[in-house]
Amino acid sequence: MRLVDADGRTWFFVDKVPIFFDDAIPPGAPLPELAFMRCYVVGQQEDQVLVVSTVPDHVKAEDGTTQFRVRPSDVERRA
């Protein structure tokens, strides 16, 4: 999975498919596919950017990073 943060930096994540997708991706499906990752909002900065943590599912970027600056429009509350 790829995440582009509020600063335009690209982060890459590698994990099992159920971490990022609600359903299995059918063979031959067009890619890229929209993915989701659970996170906690841990703060909001002066520029209105949110700081989120990917700790709920123990997901880390390839370099081990677990906190990211994201735009509020990139965060979706899911039931």
PLY file of the C-alpha trace (Angstrom):
ply
format ascii 1.0
element vertex 79
property float x
property float y
property float z
element edge 78
property int vertex1
property int vertex2
end_header
0.00 0.00 0.00
1.10 3.56 -0.66
0.22 6.63 1.42
0.97 10.17 0.29
1.01 12.41 3.37
-0.01 16.06 3.73
3.55 17.12 2.86
3.60 15.10 -0.38
5.93 12.42 0.98
5.18 8.87 -0.16
5.18 6.06 2.39
4.98 2.35 1.57
3.40 -0.40 3.67
3.55 -4.16 3.23
1.10 -6.36 5.13
-1.60 -8.97 4.66
-4.47 -8.08 2.31
-7.14 -8.04 5.11
-5.30 -5.13 6.76
-5.95 -2.86 3.77
-9.06 -4.23 2.02
-12.54 -5.21 3.24
-12.84 -7.92 0.58
-10.38 -9.94 -1.43
-9.28 -8.35 -4.69
-10.50 -10.56 -7.52
-7.91 -11.87 -9.96
-7.55 -9.53 -12.93
-9.02 -6.53 -11.08
-7.68 -3.21 -12.37
-4.99 -1.70 -10.18
-4.33 0.44 -8.26
-7.22 -0.30 -5.91
-8.40 2.07 -3.16
-7.25 0.77 0.23
-7.93 1.69 3.84
-5.85 1.48 6.99
-7.19 1.85 10.51
-5.63 4.66 12.50
-6.08 6.88 15.53
-6.05 10.64 15.28
-3.48 11.69 17.88
-3.48 15.41 17.20
-4.19 18.34 14.95
-1.50 20.84 14.07
-1.80 24.60 13.58
-2.09 24.15 9.81
-5.19 21.95 10.41
-3.29 18.83 9.33
-4.05 15.74 11.40
-1.41 13.51 12.95
-2.52 9.88 12.83
-1.06 6.69 14.27
-1.28 3.32 12.53
-0.69 1.42 15.77
-4.19 -0.20 15.99
-3.22 -2.99 13.59
0.55 -2.83 14.24
1.07 -1.45 10.72
4.34 0.38 10.04
5.79 2.02 6.99
8.77 0.20 5.54
11.11 2.34 7.65
9.13 1.62 10.87
7.25 4.95 11.00
3.78 4.78 12.62
2.74 8.46 12.77
1.85 10.52 9.72
0.59 14.01 8.85
-2.54 13.67 6.73
-5.19 16.02 5.38
-8.54 15.82 7.18
-10.17 14.99 3.83
-8.02 11.82 3.66
-9.46 10.44 6.91
-12.77 8.60 6.77
-14.73 7.54 9.82
-15.95 4.00 9.30
-18.40 2.10 11.46
0 1
1 2
2 3
3 4
4 5
5 6
6 7
7 8
8 9
9 10
10 11
11 12
12 13
13 14
14 15
15 16
16 17
17 18
18 19
19 20
20 21
21 22
22 23
23 24
24 25
25 26
26 27
27 28
28 29
29 30
30 31
31 32
32 33
33 34
34 35
35 36
36 37
37 38
38 39
39 40
40 41
41 42
42 43
43 44
44 45
45 46
46 47
47 48
48 49
49 50
50 51
51 52
52 53
53 54
54 55
55 56
56 57
57 58
58 59
59 60
60 61
61 62
62 63
63 64
64 65
65 66
66 67
67 68
68 69
69 70
70 71
71 72
72 73
73 74
74 75
75 76
76 77
77 78
